[in-house]
Every structure is written in structure tokens, then in C-alpha cells.
Amino acid sequence: MEITEFFAQSNESFVKNHSVIIFTGKSYSPLFFDRALVFLQKKLGQPLKKINLDQEFTAIQIALHTSFLGQTQIYCFGDLSLLSSKKKKTDWIKFIESYQGPHTIIGFLCDEDRPDQSFKGLEVTIQESYNSDQIKKLSFLYDSLKPEVAAQFFAKLYRINTQYSLDQICLLQDYSGLLGKSMDLFFDDWVEKLVVSDISLFYLSQLFFEKKAEEFFIKWAEVRPYYSDQFWTTFFSEQLFKAYFYVQWQGRVPVDQKQITFGLPFSFLKQDWKMYTLFELQASHQKMYEIDLALKSGGSSYRLDAFFALFFSGDFS
């Protein structure tokens, strides 16, 4: 089943009629799935329980085979490729392929881990990119926008490219709600910087400011080879510089300084800025400046990794 068809039918009876619902695609789309699960939770009128993949596998199996007074739940496990152990991954796939309830499990498998032909659950396929007509069928991605703003935004967006990944749509749409009269400036100066060859630099920045170390380092290992060390020091210096002033203004940016928000992750602009002190951001920016000087003098590129380890441990706070 295609993803647009799934969300068109995703009422309570349809979802609960399947013991396992697996989304499959080339790679996981974290921004999209965050939004999709919130939508499903509202649509179904019940909370979705998250499965911690680091838990003991036996304990998870027991929970998924047990119901209290016949009540059923919907469990989500996210991206199975995050599992470090090949055996754990294999055990999980076998369990998913044979699971028949009483609950419903929702999660994501990469194409190489797709269930075999004996799979009795529902497989929902995700394309690498979507055109304008397809995105219109996923209205929950832009239902926070006024219809006229959404129409203008997507009309401009699809004049630039005819296809976008789901995460690119989510990222760009988040910014559209902040633009107001600056929409033309955004499209002229920022769209191409926000969407770089299907690699979302700004998702990396989001993980950085959310201090989700494990997920950050996974993404970091994926995107780092595409750019030089000098690019990365410039990128993170700019992020920290802008974040400093955003925190200084306590999330209320002066009208004549709106450009400071361009490039910062939406989650940081919304609430994560409250996690930071000016001292922490200033110290982090100073350290990044020192790394840049060291790299230009022949220093080791591992200085960047050491910086991130210190940043996530809170040593700059």
C-alpha cells in the first residue's frame, strides 16, 4: 500500500484490523514520522506507546503478547536500523513477521530488511520523493497553515523542484509558519540552503541542539564526508552565533533582526532555546573558533568529534 492511500484510510477500525503495520523505504524519515504519529494519535483517540529498542527483547515480547482485561494498545518502535546488534535486528524482524496480536505494532524497516512474502501484516511503502499532487493528499503535514498560505508556499516550492522527500517537506513547512511577509526572501535566499542534495543539514542541527547524542552521531557519520572540516566549523559556528542572540532575546526576535532565525532548527525556535544559557553558547562558539584555527594549522579533524562529546556531556554549561 502506498503511504498516501494509508493515511486516507487511517481510522481506528482500519489500523486496529492489522497486528503489524510496517513502513518501508530507502531510509527513515524522522521529521515525517514524528508528525505522522501525532496525527495517528489524534485520529485514533488514544496514546501510542513507544517501544524502547534498548529494552530486553524478552520483556518486550511479553508486553506485546499480554493484554489487560482485553484492552489493546498501539505500539511504535521507530527505526529498526538503530539496533546495534545484528542478532537483535534479526530477532526483531522474525518476531514482526510472525506477530498476530493482540496489539498493533507500527514501525519502520529499510528496504533491505523488508518482510518476506509470508508476512501477514500491512506494508506501507515510502518513496524517496513526492510531487505536489501526492503531498496534497497528506494534508496533516500542513494543516497548521492557513489554506491561502499553504497554497502560496507549495506553489513557490514546486516551481523550484518537482520532487521533495517527506522530511524536506516537513522541514520547509515548519519554516513557512514563521515567514509572514518574508516568504519571498526565504525562497530567494534560503530554500537551497535548507535542502542540500537530500541531506538535511538542519536535521543534524536539530539533533545537536536537542542534545540527542546517539542519533546525532549516527547522522553525523552519514553527512560528514560530504563537506570539508572548514565547512563544518563555519556551519556550527553560525548556528551557535545565531542561537546565542536568539536566547539573549528570549525567543522574541526584534522585527528588524528576523534574519537571525533563518537556518536555526524549528524545534530550537519553538522551545529548545530555553535549555541554554548565554555562557554555554558563547563558550561553545569560542571552542569552535579555536578548532577552526587549529584545523587551518594542520590540526586533527577529530577535534570536531571531541567538541561534540564535550557539548553533549554539558561541559560547556
Summary of the structure (lengths in Angstrom):
residues: 317
radius of gyration: 21.4
end to end distance: 47.9
largest distance: 67.5
contacts: 884
relative contact order: 0.10
helix: 62%
strand: 10%
